[in-house]
Every structure is written in structure tokens, then in C-alpha cells.
């Protein structure tokens, strides 16, 4: 974060070609424009100017952010749906440890699924409080109770 005294200005930092690789790696780590500005000791306005003046620098930022976001989205999707991953079990046989390759099953994670669906299809999956729906709780309970009476 930059703290400037009234009337003070930041020293001009000149763009260097090696910043392209650095900014790409920063973006792979999830850096925001604010973090990038802080890293290079420039203002957000100067970052915008660098992006406009140096196309490859701007492309490095975009590509790094897309790759980072894609990796997170892929991991969230796997977590929401469940997946199998290679694992290893170690046993002892006749006093010697032996390693057996196996797979471990990770079941679907309900919170990850809810997060995915509410963000990907918010109109279908948004969390709506009961008072905003057309169904009143009392009438819903009557339907449930009446169905229960008929099934006995």
C-alpha cells in the first residue's frame, strides 16, 4: 500500500522487459492489479499505462489470471463432483514394509457444489429466503402432513 504525504509524488519507475515474466508469475499466484502495482512500486494508474504501452505485458497479466482462475475452477468442479486420486497404502509383510499403489475416492462436497451452482446459474440456484417465495410455509407443511396421512 502506498502512503504519500500531501504534495509528495512517487518516483517514476521505468518499465523493464523482464517485468513481463514477473507479472505472469504473480498472476499465476492470484495477484490482483493492486498487488501487482505494489510489487512494482507503482500506482494503479501507472500499471494501466504500462498495460496500454506494452502489449506483451498486458497479455502476460491476462494469461496468468486466466490460467490461475481456470486451475481453481477445475479444482472446485472436481471437489463438487467427487473424484478418485492415486494413493499409496503401506503394509508390513514378514517384517518388511511394502507399498501398494491404490486409488482414494473423494466424495462430492455439497458446499463446493452449492458454490459452483449458485455462481454458474444464479437464477436457478440462488438462495432465496422463504418470505420471498410464493409458497407459504404453513401451506407447505399441510401438503407434507396430508401426503403422510395417505401413505399409511
Beta strands, then each sheet from edge to edge (+ up, - down):
strand 1: 83-93
strand 2: 96-106
sheet 1: 1+ 2-
end
